[in-house]
Amino acid sequence: MIWSAYAPGSLERTFVVGHFTPDVAITVTRIQVQLVADGGNCRRDPTLTLSNGTQRGTYLLHLNNASVDSGALSMDVSAGTPLVLMVDGKEGGCRWRPADANIVVQYKTK
């Protein structure tokens, strides 16, 4: 199954992209991001964070290319636990402004 989200405009700022609260326990298996415009020569690459509010339940993905794939993941999430997707691109200092991210979070029920 998938949860998709869109982060419009410049990613050189910090903002919440979306929230998702599963009704049943799930395992997040992969995160893929496609940028319409990737950054270039950034001092600090923008990041995408998927979090359930705990340190153990947080995954950080660096948006350092136009297409980014987390690879296989196994992030367990209990039923009723809110998940948050957040972009942090402040202080990136990119030569080109990274923008417009299409995000797909793949998961399976437990």
Buried (B, 14 or more C-beta within 10 A) or exposed (E): EEBEBEBEEBBBEBBEBBEBEBEEEBBBBBBBBBBEBBBEEBEBBBBBBBBBEEEEBEBEBEBBBBEBEBEEBEBEBEEEBEBBBBBBBEEBEBEEBBBBBBBBBBBEEE
